[in-house]
Amino acid sequence: MHETGIVRGLVRHLDALAQDAGAIAIDRVHVSLGALSQFSPAHFREHFEEEIEGTIAQGAQLEIEEASDPADPDALHVVIRSVDLDIPDDAS
């Protein structure tokens, strides 16, 4: 399924980001769904919850913004807007 692959790739990217930063958890993820991205917020959330199971992102709060402009350059994409990481004070 195409949508699963998109979300799986996003979760891999989040995992790499967290590892590079020395994070022990991902607390919050804010994404924007392009107007032509093929996802409804509920559909994206369902895939996201399945894909983060057993990862550093498990339990992360998901914030979803829906873009409405089909002419936007990111209209076909899911864009990570921000990520809140739990980074221990002693991480280098």
DSSP file (Angstrom, degrees, kcal/mol; ACC not computed):
  #  RESIDUE AA STRUCTURE BP1 BP2  ACC     N-H-->O    O-->H-N    N-H-->O    O-->H-N    TCO  KAPPA ALPHA  PHI   PSI    X-CA   Y-CA   Z-CA
    1    1 A M     >        0   0    0      0, 0.0     4,-1.7     0, 0.0     3,-0.1   0.000 360.0 360.0 360.0 129.6    0.0    0.0    0.0
    2    2 A H  H  >  +     0   0    0      1,-0.2     4,-1.8     2,-0.2     5,-0.1   0.875 360.0  53.6 -59.3 -43.0    1.4    3.4   -1.1
    3    3 A E  H  > S+     0   0    0      1,-0.2     4,-2.3     2,-0.2     5,-0.2   0.892 105.6  53.7 -63.3 -40.3    0.3    5.2    2.0
    4    4 A T  H  > S+     0   0    0      1,-0.2     4,-2.9     2,-0.2    -1,-0.2   0.913 107.5  51.3 -60.3 -42.8    2.0    2.7    4.3
    5    5 A G  H  X S+     0   0    0     -4,-1.7     4,-2.2     2,-0.2    -1,-0.2   0.880 108.9  50.9 -62.5 -39.0    5.3    3.2    2.5
    6    6 A I  H  X S+     0   0    0     -4,-1.8     4,-2.0     2,-0.2    -2,-0.2   0.946 114.7  42.0 -63.6 -48.4    5.0    7.0    2.9
    7    7 A V  H  X S+     0   0    0     -4,-2.3     4,-2.5     2,-0.2    -2,-0.2   0.891 112.4  54.3 -68.7 -39.1    4.4    6.8    6.6
    8    8 A R  H  X S+     0   0    0     -4,-2.9     4,-2.2    -5,-0.2    -1,-0.2   0.916 109.5  48.5 -60.2 -42.9    7.0    4.1    7.1
    9    9 A G  H  X S+     0   0    0     -4,-2.2     4,-2.1     2,-0.2    -1,-0.2   0.889 110.4  51.3 -63.7 -39.8    9.6    6.3    5.4
   10   10 A L  H  X S+     0   0    0     -4,-2.0     4,-2.4     2,-0.2    -2,-0.2   0.914 109.8  49.2 -63.2 -43.1    8.6    9.2    7.6
   11   11 A V  H  X S+     0   0    0     -4,-2.5     4,-2.5     2,-0.2    -2,-0.2   0.882 109.4  52.2 -66.2 -38.1    8.9    7.1   10.8
   12   12 A R  H  X S+     0   0    0     -4,-2.2     4,-2.4     2,-0.2    -1,-0.2   0.910 109.8  50.0 -61.9 -41.0   12.4    6.0    9.6
   13   13 A H  H  X S+     0   0    0     -4,-2.1     4,-2.4     2,-0.2    -2,-0.2   0.917 110.7  49.0 -63.2 -43.7   13.3    9.6    9.1
   14   14 A L  H  X S+     0   0    0     -4,-2.4     4,-2.5     2,-0.2    -2,-0.2   0.905 110.3  51.6 -61.6 -42.0   12.1   10.5   12.6
   15   15 A D  H  X S+     0   0    0     -4,-2.5     4,-2.6     2,-0.2    -2,-0.2   0.921 110.9  47.1 -61.3 -45.5   14.0    7.6   14.1
   16   16 A A  H  X S+     0   0    0     -4,-2.4     4,-2.6     2,-0.2    -1,-0.2   0.903 111.6  51.6 -63.8 -41.5   17.3    8.7   12.4
   17   17 A L  H  X S+     0   0    0     -4,-2.4     4,-1.5     2,-0.2    -2,-0.2   0.925 112.0  46.4 -60.2 -46.1   16.7   12.3   13.5
   18   18 A A  H  X>S+     0   0    0     -4,-2.5     5,-2.6     2,-0.2     4,-0.7   0.911 112.8  49.1 -65.2 -43.6   16.2   11.2   17.1
   19   19 A Q  H ><5S+     0   0    0     -4,-2.6     3,-1.1     1,-0.2    -2,-0.2   0.922 109.4  52.0 -62.5 -44.2   19.3    8.9   17.0
   20   20 A D  H 3<5S+     0   0    0     -4,-2.6    -1,-0.2     1,-0.3    -2,-0.2   0.830 112.2  46.7 -61.1 -32.4   21.5   11.6   15.6
   21   21 A A  H 3<5S-     0   0    0     -4,-1.5    -1,-0.3    -5,-0.2    -2,-0.2   0.527 113.2-117.2 -87.5  -6.6   20.3   14.0   18.4
   22   22 A G  T <<5 +     0   0    0     -3,-1.1    -3,-0.2    -4,-0.7    -2,-0.1   0.750  56.3 165.5  76.0  24.0   20.9   11.4   21.1
   23   23 A A      < -     0   0    0     -5,-2.6    64,-0.3    -6,-0.2    -1,-0.2  -0.371  36.1-159.1 -74.4 151.1   17.2   11.4   22.0
   24   24 A I  S    S+     0   0    0     62,-3.4     2,-0.3     1,-0.3    63,-0.1   0.533  77.2   4.9-102.5 -11.9   15.6    8.8   24.2
   25   25 A A  E     -A   86   0A   0     61,-0.9    61,-3.0    -7,-0.1     2,-0.6  -0.984  63.0-124.4-162.3 158.7   12.1    9.5   22.9
   26   26 A I  E     -A   85   0A   0     30,-1.8    59,-0.2    -2,-0.3     3,-0.1  -0.968  26.3-178.4-107.6 118.9   10.1   11.5   20.4
   27   27 A D  E     +     0   0A   0     57,-2.5    34,-3.0    -2,-0.6     2,-0.3   0.842  62.3   8.9 -88.3 -36.3    7.4   13.4   22.3
   28   28 A R  E     -Ab  84  61A   0     56,-1.4    56,-2.7    32,-0.3     2,-0.4  -0.999  53.2-166.6-151.2 142.1    5.6   15.3   19.6
   29   29 A V  E     -Ab  83  62A   0     32,-2.9    34,-3.1    -2,-0.3     2,-0.5  -0.999   6.3-165.2-130.7 129.5    5.4   15.3   15.8
   30   30 A H  E     +Ab  82  63A   0     52,-2.8    51,-3.1    -2,-0.4    52,-1.6  -0.969  16.4 176.3-116.1 120.3    3.7   18.0   13.8
   31   31 A V  E     -Ab  80  64A   0     32,-2.7    34,-2.6    -2,-0.5     2,-0.5  -0.859  23.8-142.2-122.3 157.3    3.0   17.2   10.1
   32   32 A S  E     -Ab  79  65A   0     47,-2.7    47,-2.6    -2,-0.3     2,-0.6  -0.984  13.8-147.8-116.9 127.3    1.3   19.0    7.3
   33   33 A L  E     -Ab  78  66A   0     32,-3.0    34,-2.7    -2,-0.5    45,-0.2  -0.851  22.0-126.9 -95.2 118.2   -0.8   16.9    4.8
   34   34 A G    >   -     0   0    0     43,-2.6     3,-2.0    -2,-0.6     5,-0.3  -0.239  21.9-112.1 -61.3 152.7   -0.7   18.4    1.3
   35   35 A A  T 3  S+     0   0    0     34,-0.4     3,-0.2     1,-0.3    41,-0.1   0.761 119.5  35.4 -58.6 -26.6   -4.0   19.1   -0.4
   36   36 A L  T 3  S+     0   0    0     39,-2.9    -1,-0.3    33,-0.2    40,-0.1   0.042  84.0 112.7-113.6  23.9   -3.3   16.3   -2.9
   37   37 A S  S <  S-     0   0    0     -3,-2.0    -1,-0.1    38,-0.2    -2,-0.1   0.516  80.5-123.6 -80.3  -5.2   -1.4   13.9   -0.5
   38   38 A Q  S    S+     0   0    0      1,-0.2     2,-0.4    -3,-0.2    -1,-0.1   0.488  74.8 112.6  76.9   5.0   -4.1   11.2   -0.6
   39   39 A F        -     0   0    0     -5,-0.3    -1,-0.2     4,-0.0    -2,-0.2  -0.895  51.3-159.9-112.8 137.3   -4.4   11.3    3.2
   40   40 A S     >  -     0   0    0     -2,-0.4     4,-2.8    -3,-0.1     5,-0.2  -0.744  40.3-109.4 -93.5 159.6   -7.2   12.4    5.5
   41   41 A P  H  > S+     0   0    0      0, 0.0     4,-2.7     0, 0.0     5,-0.2   0.910 120.3  49.2 -56.4 -41.7   -6.1   13.2    9.0
   42   42 A A  H  > S+     0   0    0      2,-0.2     4,-2.2     1,-0.2     5,-0.1   0.909 112.0  48.1 -64.5 -41.8   -7.8   10.1   10.4
   43   43 A H  H  > S+     0   0    0      2,-0.2     4,-2.0     1,-0.2    -1,-0.2   0.918 113.4  47.0 -65.1 -44.7   -6.2    7.9    7.7
   44   44 A F  H  X S+     0   0    0     -4,-2.8     4,-2.9     1,-0.2    -2,-0.2   0.933 111.3  51.5 -62.6 -45.5   -2.7    9.3    8.3
   45   45 A R  H  X S+     0   0    0     -4,-2.7     4,-2.9    -5,-0.2     5,-0.2   0.902 108.1  52.5 -59.2 -42.3   -3.1    9.0   12.1
   46   46 A E  H  X S+     0   0    0     -4,-2.2     4,-1.7     1,-0.2    -1,-0.2   0.941 113.4  42.5 -59.6 -48.7   -4.1    5.3   11.7
   47   47 A H  H  X S+     0   0    0     -4,-2.0     4,-2.4     2,-0.2    -2,-0.2   0.907 114.1  52.2 -64.3 -41.7   -1.0    4.5    9.6
   48   48 A F  H  X S+     0   0    0     -4,-2.9     4,-2.1     1,-0.2     5,-0.2   0.934 108.0  50.4 -61.1 -48.2    1.2    6.6   11.9
   49   49 A E  H  X S+     0   0    0     -4,-2.9     4,-0.6     1,-0.2    -1,-0.2   0.874 112.6  47.9 -60.0 -38.1    0.0    4.8   15.1
   50   50 A E  H >< S+     0   0    0     -4,-1.7     3,-0.6    -5,-0.2    -1,-0.2   0.921 113.5  46.6 -66.9 -43.8    0.7    1.4   13.4
   51   51 A E  H 3< S+     0   0    0     -4,-2.4    -2,-0.2     1,-0.2    -1,-0.2   0.759 108.0  54.0 -75.3 -26.0    4.2    2.3   12.2
   52   52 A I  H >< S+     0   0    0     -4,-2.1     3,-2.5    -5,-0.2     6,-0.4   0.610  77.4 120.0 -84.9  -9.6    5.5    3.9   15.4
   53   53 A E  T << S+     0   0    0     -3,-0.6     3,-0.1    -4,-0.6    -3,-0.0  -0.339  86.3   7.6 -57.2 125.7    4.7    0.8   17.5
   54   54 A G  T 3  S+     0   0    0      1,-0.3    -1,-0.3    -2,-0.1     2,-0.2   0.540 111.0 107.0  80.1   7.4    7.9   -0.5   19.0
   55   55 A T  S X  S-     0   0    0     -3,-2.5     3,-1.8     1,-0.0    -1,-0.3  -0.596  89.4 -98.5-109.9 174.3    9.9    2.6   17.9
   56   56 A I  T 3  S+     0   0    0      1,-0.3   -30,-1.8    -2,-0.2    -4,-0.1   0.678 123.0  59.6 -63.3 -17.4   11.4    5.5   19.7
   57   57 A A  T >  S+     0   0    0    -32,-0.2     3,-2.6    -5,-0.2    -1,-0.3   0.491  72.9 127.1 -90.2  -4.4    8.3    7.5   18.5
   58   58 A Q  T <  S+     0   0    0     -3,-1.8   -32,-0.2    -6,-0.4    -5,-0.1  -0.326  78.2  18.7 -57.6 130.3    5.9    5.2   20.2
   59   59 A G  T 3  S+     0   0    0      1,-0.3    -1,-0.3   -10,-0.1    -2,-0.1   0.373  89.5 148.3  89.7  -3.2    3.6    7.4   22.4
   60   60 A A    <   -     0   0    0     -3,-2.6     2,-0.4     1,-0.1    -1,-0.3  -0.359  52.3-117.0 -65.0 141.8    4.4   10.6   20.5
   61   61 A Q  E     -b   28   0A   0    -34,-3.0   -32,-2.9    -2,-0.0     2,-0.5  -0.661  29.4-147.4 -76.0 132.1    1.7   13.2   20.3
   62   62 A L  E     -b   29   0A   0     -2,-0.4     2,-0.5   -34,-0.2   -32,-0.2  -0.915  13.2-170.4-108.9 123.0    0.7   13.7   16.6
   63   63 A E  E     -b   30   0A   0    -34,-3.1   -32,-2.7    -2,-0.5     2,-0.5  -0.955   9.4-162.9-110.7 127.9   -0.4   17.1   15.4
   64   64 A I  E     -b   31   0A   0     -2,-0.5     2,-0.4   -34,-0.2   -32,-0.2  -0.944   8.2-169.7-119.3 127.2   -1.9   17.2   11.9
   65   65 A E  E     -b   32   0A   0    -34,-2.6   -32,-3.0    -2,-0.5     2,-0.6  -0.937  15.1-145.0-110.1 134.3   -2.3   20.3    9.8
   66   66 A E  E     -b   33   0A   0     -2,-0.4     2,-0.2   -34,-0.2   -32,-0.2  -0.897   8.0-150.9-103.4 119.2   -4.3   20.0    6.6
   67   67 A A        -     0   0    0    -34,-2.7   -35,-0.0    -2,-0.6    -2,-0.0  -0.604   8.8-170.2 -82.0 149.2   -3.2   22.2    3.7
   68   68 A S        +     0   0    0     -2,-0.2    -1,-0.1   -32,-0.0   -34,-0.1   0.472  53.3  98.1-119.3  -4.8   -5.9   23.2    1.3
   69   69 A D    >   -     0   0    0      1,-0.2     3,-1.5     2,-0.0   -34,-0.4  -0.768  48.0-168.9 -93.5 107.5   -4.1   24.8   -1.7
   70   70 A P  T 3  S+     0   0    0      0, 0.0    -1,-0.2     0, 0.0     5,-0.1   0.652  88.5  59.5 -68.2 -12.7   -3.6   22.3   -4.6
   71   71 A A  T 3  S+     0   0    0      4,-0.1    -2,-0.0     3,-0.1    -3,-0.0   0.517  77.8 114.9 -90.8  -6.0   -1.2   24.7   -6.2
   72   72 A D  S X  S-     0   0    0     -3,-1.5     3,-2.1     1,-0.1     4,-0.2  -0.380  76.7-124.0 -62.3 140.2    1.2   24.7   -3.2
   73   73 A P  T 3  S+     0   0    0      0, 0.0     3,-0.3     0, 0.0    -1,-0.1   0.762 113.4  47.2 -58.2 -24.7    4.6   23.1   -4.1
   74   74 A D  T >  S+     0   0    0      1,-0.2     3,-1.9     2,-0.1   -40,-0.2   0.168  75.4 116.3-100.4  17.8    4.1   20.6   -1.3
   75   75 A A  T <  S+     0   0    0     -3,-2.1   -39,-2.9     1,-0.3   -38,-0.2   0.771  79.6  44.9 -59.6 -27.5    0.5   19.7   -2.2
   76   76 A L  T 3  S+     0   0    0     -3,-0.3    -1,-0.3    -4,-0.2     2,-0.2   0.446 108.0  77.5 -92.3  -0.8    1.4   16.1   -3.0
   77   77 A H  S <  S-     0   0    0     -3,-1.9   -43,-2.6   -39,-0.0     2,-0.5  -0.635  70.2-132.1-115.9 162.7    3.5   15.6    0.1
   78   78 A V  E     -A   33   0A   0     -2,-0.2     2,-0.5   -45,-0.2   -45,-0.2  -0.979  35.2-161.3-105.4 123.0    3.4   15.0    3.8
   79   79 A V  E     -A   32   0A   0    -47,-2.6   -47,-2.7    -2,-0.5     2,-0.6  -0.915  17.3-134.3-114.5 129.4    5.8   17.5    5.4
   80   80 A I  E     +A   31   0A   0     -2,-0.5   -49,-0.3   -49,-0.2     3,-0.1  -0.721  24.1 179.7 -77.1 118.8    7.3   17.3    8.9
   81   81 A R  E     -     0   0A   0    -51,-3.1     2,-0.3    -2,-0.6   -50,-0.2   0.846  62.1 -14.8 -89.4 -39.9    6.8   20.8   10.4
   82   82 A S  E     -A   30   0A   0    -52,-1.6   -52,-2.8     2,-0.0     2,-0.4  -0.989  51.5-156.4-161.6 158.6    8.4   20.1   13.8
   83   83 A V  E     -A   29   0A   0     -2,-0.3     2,-0.6   -54,-0.2   -54,-0.2  -0.994  10.2-150.3-140.0 130.2    9.5   17.4   16.1
   84   84 A D  E     -A   28   0A   0    -56,-2.7   -57,-2.5    -2,-0.4   -56,-1.4  -0.915  21.3-165.6-102.5 121.5    9.9   17.5   19.9
   85   85 A L  E     -A   26   0A   0     -2,-0.6     2,-0.9   -59,-0.2   -59,-0.2  -0.794  22.5-133.6-107.8 147.7   12.6   15.2   21.2
   86   86 A D  E     +A   25   0A   0    -61,-3.0   -62,-3.4    -2,-0.3   -61,-0.9  -0.873  34.6 177.7 -97.2 102.0   13.4   14.0   24.7
   87   87 A I        -     0   0    0     -2,-0.9   -64,-0.2   -64,-0.3   -65,-0.1  -0.931  26.5-127.0-111.6 120.3   17.2   14.5   24.9
   88   88 A P    >   -     0   0    0      0, 0.0     3,-1.8     0, 0.0    -2,-0.0  -0.275  22.7-116.4 -62.5 151.4   18.9   13.7   28.2
   89   89 A D  T 3  S+     0   0    0      1,-0.3    -2,-0.0     3,-0.0     0, 0.0   0.790 114.7  53.2 -58.9 -29.1   21.1   16.4   29.6
   90   90 A D  T 3  S+     0   0    0      2,-0.0    -1,-0.3     0, 0.0     2,-0.2   0.377  80.6 118.7 -91.5   6.1   24.2   14.3   29.2
   91   91 A A    <         0   0    0     -3,-1.8   -69,-0.1     1,-0.1    -4,-0.0  -0.478 360.0 360.0 -71.0 140.6   23.6   13.5   25.5
   92   92 A S              0   0    0     -2,-0.2    -1,-0.1   -70,-0.0   -70,-0.1   0.412 360.0 360.0-119.6 360.0   26.4   14.7   23.2
